[in-house]
C-alpha cells in the first residue's frame, strides 16, 4: 500500500484540483493525507489588511474565525474523500505583513500572483524543514505545479523543491482553465506520468468534497449546481486525473 502526501497551499486546493483522483486512490486501498501549508491563524496584534477586510465584508465571512471556519470545512471535505489531513502554520498571503512592518503583502488582487517578496523568503526554509521532519519513510509526495502563479502555491512548490528529490505534481484548478494555460509549458517532456480514471462515484465525491468549502464557492461559481457542472465538464476532458513526476 502506497502512502500519498498531497501538499496544498490552501484548504481547498487539493480537492479542487484532484479530489476525484484522491478518492480513487483511497478506494483502491492506498493511504492519502492532505497537508495544508498556509493554514495559520490570523497574525495576532496586527491589523487585518484592507484587502482581506474587503473580502471578509463582501463574502460575509466575519474576521477572527475565518481560518478556523475554513479548517472545519477542510475536515469535512477530507472525510468525504477518505483522506487524513495535517496543517502547517503559515498564514494565507492575504493576511500577511512584510516582516517588522504593518505593510500588507497583498494590497490589490494582482499582488496575489508572482514570486514571494524578498522579505518573505524566510518562509521557505521552515516549510522545507517541516516536510523533512514529518514525511514518512516511504511516500509519494504530490505538489502543485503553481499554475496561475499564486504566491502561496509558489511558496509550497519552492519549499518542496528544496527536498532535492523527484516529486509528483498536479495541475492547479481552476487556474488551469481560467487562463487556458498550456500544460506543455509546465511539464518537462521526460516527466513520469500517473493517471487514474475518475469513476462516477469518484466524481460525486469530488463534487461533494468541494461543496464542503461553503465559504469559498462564491469565489468561483454562482451556486453549488454551477460548481458541479464545471467539475463534471473538467473531468470529461481528463482534467484532475493525472500527476506528473520530475525534479524541480
Backbone torsions as a table, in degrees:
resi	resn	phi	psi	omega
1	UNK	NA	124.6	178.2
2	UNK	-79.6	154.9	173.4
3	UNK	-116.1	115.3	-178.6
4	UNK	-102.5	130.7	173.8
5	UNK	-115.0	114.5	176.3
6	UNK	-98.6	123.7	176.4
7	UNK	-92.5	137.8	177.1
8	UNK	-128.5	143.0	171.1
9	UNK	-73.3	-43.7	-175.8
10	UNK	-123.9	165.5	-172.3
11	UNK	-58.6	-29.9	-174.6
12	UNK	-102.4	1.2	-170.9
13	UNK	-63.3	-44.0	-176.2
14	UNK	-72.2	-44.8	-179.2
15	UNK	-64.4	-36.8	176.1
16	UNK	-63.9	-45.7	-170.7
17	UNK	-83.6	-32.8	-171.8
18	UNK	-151.2	30.6	-177.4
19	UNK	-59.8	-39.3	178.5
20	UNK	-65.8	-41.0	178.8
21	UNK	-63.2	-42.7	178.2
22	UNK	-59.5	-46.2	-179.8
23	UNK	-61.3	-42.3	-179.7
24	UNK	-64.1	-40.6	177.3
25	UNK	-60.3	-47.6	-179.9
26	UNK	-60.7	-40.7	-174.5
27	UNK	-82.0	1.0	167.7
28	UNK	-107.9	14.7	170.1
29	UNK	95.8	11.5	-179.7
30	UNK	-98.2	152.7	-177.4
31	UNK	-91.6	132.2	-179.9
32	UNK	-130.3	133.3	171.7
33	UNK	-124.4	145.2	176.9
34	UNK	-114.7	117.8	-179.4
35	UNK	-106.3	117.1	179.8
36	UNK	-97.2	122.7	-173.8
37	UNK	-85.7	-46.8	-178.0
38	UNK	-90.9	63.9	-176.1
39	UNK	-115.0	15.6	-176.3
40	UNK	-72.6	160.5	176.4
41	UNK	-69.6	165.1	171.7
42	UNK	-60.8	137.0	-179.7
43	UNK	-57.6	126.4	-178.1
44	UNK	-74.5	144.4	176.8
45	UNK	71.4	13.0	179.9
46	UNK	-119.5	147.9	177.6
47	UNK	-68.7	144.8	174.7
48	UNK	-70.9	122.6	-179.7
49	UNK	-54.4	147.8	-176.3
50	UNK	-57.3	-40.4	-178.5
51	UNK	-64.5	-43.4	177.9
52	UNK	-64.1	-40.7	179.1
53	UNK	-61.6	-41.2	179.0
54	UNK	-61.2	-44.0	178.8
55	UNK	-62.6	-42.2	-179.7
56	UNK	-61.0	-43.0	-179.5
57	UNK	-67.9	-46.3	-175.7
58	UNK	-61.9	-41.2	-176.8
59	UNK	-99.6	10.7	175.9
60	UNK	54.4	49.0	-176.8
61	UNK	-94.8	-15.1	-172.8
62	UNK	77.9	-157.9	-178.2
63	UNK	-129.0	-79.3	-165.6
64	UNK	-61.6	-28.1	-171.6
65	UNK	-91.1	1.0	-171.6
66	UNK	-59.3	-52.7	178.9
67	UNK	-58.9	-37.4	178.6
68	UNK	-64.9	-44.6	179.0
69	UNK	-59.6	-43.1	-179.2
70	UNK	-67.6	-34.3	178.2
71	UNK	-66.9	-34.5	177.3
72	UNK	-69.2	-39.3	175.5
73	UNK	-61.6	-40.7	-179.4
74	UNK	-65.3	-41.2	179.1
75	UNK	-60.4	-41.8	178.6
76	UNK	-66.0	-40.5	179.9
77	UNK	-64.1	-45.8	179.3
78	UNK	-62.4	-35.1	177.2
79	UNK	-62.8	-41.5	177.5
80	UNK	-60.4	-42.7	-177.6
81	UNK	-78.0	-18.0	-176.5
82	UNK	83.5	17.6	-177.1
83	UNK	-102.5	149.1	170.5
84	UNK	-83.9	169.2	-178.9
85	UNK	-140.3	157.0	175.3
86	UNK	-147.9	151.0	-177.1
87	UNK	-129.1	148.5	170.1
88	UNK	-111.8	-179.8	-161.3
89	UNK	-114.7	14.7	175.1
90	UNK	-73.1	128.4	175.1
91	UNK	-68.6	150.9	171.7
92	UNK	-52.7	145.0	-175.4
93	UNK	-60.0	-26.2	-179.4
94	UNK	-69.4	-15.6	179.7
95	UNK	-102.3	-8.9	-172.8
96	UNK	-83.4	152.7	172.2
97	UNK	-119.3	153.7	173.6
98	UNK	-63.5	140.3	-173.7
99	UNK	-52.8	133.2	175.0
100	UNK	75.8	10.4	-177.8
101	UNK	-137.6	171.5	169.7
102	UNK	-100.4	19.7	-178.9
103	UNK	-82.8	113.5	-179.1
104	UNK	-69.0	146.3	176.1
105	UNK	-68.4	-39.1	-177.3
106	UNK	-111.7	115.0	177.6
107	UNK	-106.9	-36.3	179.6
108	UNK	-135.1	160.8	-175.5
109	UNK	-53.5	-37.7	-177.8
110	UNK	-63.8	-20.5	179.1
111	UNK	-67.9	-18.6	-177.7
112	UNK	-68.9	-29.5	-177.9
113	UNK	-89.8	139.2	173.7
114	UNK	126.3	-176.4	179.0
115	UNK	-72.6	162.5	173.0
116	UNK	-62.3	148.3	172.1
117	UNK	-62.9	147.3	179.0
118	UNK	-51.6	-36.7	-179.2
119	UNK	-73.6	-6.2	179.2
120	UNK	-105.1	1.9	-179.1
121	UNK	-63.3	-18.6	177.7
122	UNK	-61.8	-18.7	-178.6
123	UNK	-71.5	-25.8	-171.9
124	UNK	-68.9	-52.4	-177.0
125	UNK	-57.8	-40.7	178.7
126	UNK	-63.5	-33.3	177.4
127	UNK	-67.6	-43.3	176.7
128	UNK	-59.5	-42.7	179.7
129	UNK	-63.3	-41.4	176.5
130	UNK	-57.9	-43.3	179.6
131	UNK	-65.0	-48.0	-178.5
132	UNK	-58.0	-40.0	-175.6
133	UNK	-77.4	-22.5	-170.8
134	UNK	-115.1	-14.7	178.3
135	UNK	-66.1	139.8	178.6
136	UNK	-68.9	175.0	-177.5
137	UNK	-64.9	-40.2	178.5
138	UNK	-124.4	129.6	-175.4
139	UNK	-162.6	162.2	168.8
140	UNK	-116.4	115.0	-176.1
141	UNK	-98.0	128.8	-176.2
142	UNK	-120.5	127.4	-175.8
143	UNK	-128.9	162.7	177.4
144	UNK	-73.3	146.1	170.6
145	UNK	-67.7	-19.0	-175.5
146	UNK	69.7	31.6	171.6
147	UNK	-62.0	133.0	-174.8
148	UNK	100.6	-15.9	174.4
149	UNK	61.9	27.1	173.7
150	UNK	-61.9	129.8	-171.8
151	UNK	-63.1	-28.1	177.4
152	UNK	-73.8	-34.8	174.6
153	UNK	-66.6	-39.4	176.6
154	UNK	-61.6	-42.5	178.1
155	UNK	-57.0	-47.6	-178.4
156	UNK	-63.1	-44.4	-178.4
157	UNK	-65.2	-42.4	-179.6
158	UNK	-65.9	-40.6	-180.0
159	UNK	-64.9	-44.4	178.4
160	UNK	-67.4	-35.4	179.0
161	UNK	-60.1	-26.5	179.5
162	UNK	-71.0	-9.8	176.0
163	UNK	-68.6	-21.3	175.1
164	UNK	73.2	28.4	-179.2
165	UNK	-129.9	157.5	173.6
166	UNK	-62.9	139.3	-177.2
167	UNK	-129.4	149.6	171.0
168	UNK	-79.1	149.6	-178.8
169	UNK	-132.3	142.6	173.3
170	UNK	-115.5	153.7	178.8
171	UNK	-80.7	130.0	-175.8
172	UNK	-75.1	114.4	174.7
173	UNK	-101.1	139.3	9.6
174	UNK	-93.1	5.7	-176.3
175	UNK	-58.0	-34.8	-176.6
176	UNK	-62.0	-27.9	179.9
177	UNK	-104.2	-24.9	-177.2
178	UNK	-63.0	-41.1	-177.2
179	UNK	-115.6	10.0	173.6
180	UNK	52.9	51.5	176.1
181	UNK	-67.8	147.5	177.5
182	UNK	-92.4	115.7	-177.6
183	UNK	-59.0	-28.6	-179.3
184	UNK	-61.1	-24.4	179.8
185	UNK	-81.1	-9.5	-175.6
186	UNK	-110.8	-15.3	-172.6
187	UNK	-121.6	124.2	177.8
188	UNK	-59.9	147.0	-177.6
189	UNK	-63.0	-24.1	-178.8
190	UNK	-97.6	13.8	-178.7
191	UNK	-66.2	144.4	171.2
192	UNK	-71.6	159.6	-177.0
193	UNK	-139.9	138.9	176.2
194	UNK	-133.2	124.8	179.1
195	UNK	-127.5	147.6	179.1
196	UNK	-142.7	120.3	-178.1
197	UNK	-61.3	138.7	177.5
198	UNK	-95.4	115.4	-179.6
199	UNK	-75.3	168.3	174.5
200	UNK	-55.8	-36.5	177.7
201	UNK	-67.1	-38.6	177.4
202	UNK	-66.4	-39.0	176.8
203	UNK	-62.0	-42.7	179.2
204	UNK	-62.4	-42.9	178.3
205	UNK	-64.3	-39.4	177.4
206	UNK	-58.1	-50.4	-179.5
207	UNK	-64.8	-43.5	-180.0
208	UNK	-65.9	-36.0	178.2
209	UNK	-64.7	-42.5	177.0
210	UNK	-64.3	-40.1	-178.2
211	UNK	-61.3	-23.4	177.0
212	UNK	-63.8	-25.2	-178.3
213	UNK	-86.9	64.1	-173.8
214	UNK	-56.1	-40.4	-175.3
215	UNK	-68.5	-15.3	-174.5
216	UNK	-105.3	-16.5	-175.9
217	UNK	-56.6	-37.3	-175.5
218	UNK	-68.7	-14.6	177.2
219	UNK	-70.9	-27.1	-171.7
220	UNK	-120.1	-29.2	-173.0
221	UNK	-138.2	160.3	179.6
222	UNK	-77.3	-28.4	178.9
223	UNK	-163.0	177.8	-176.7
224	UNK	-65.5	-35.1	179.9
225	UNK	-62.3	-42.0	178.4
226	UNK	-64.8	-38.1	177.1
227	UNK	-60.9	-47.4	-178.5
228	UNK	-60.5	-40.2	178.3
229	UNK	-64.9	-40.9	-179.3
230	UNK	-65.7	-42.6	-179.7
231	UNK	-68.2	-38.9	176.9
232	UNK	-62.4	-42.2	178.6
233	UNK	-64.6	-40.5	178.5
234	UNK	-64.4	-43.0	179.8
235	UNK	-63.8	-35.9	-179.3
236	UNK	-63.0	-27.8	178.7
237	UNK	-85.5	0.0	-175.8
238	UNK	89.7	5.3	179.0
239	UNK	-66.8	142.1	175.0
240	UNK	80.9	4.0	-177.0
241	UNK	-114.1	8.3	-174.5
242	UNK	-131.2	141.3	172.8
243	UNK	-120.6	153.1	-180.0
244	UNK	-127.2	136.7	-175.3
245	UNK	-114.1	125.1	175.4
246	UNK	-164.6	167.3	179.9
247	UNK	-96.4	126.9	-179.5
248	UNK	-67.5	NA	NA
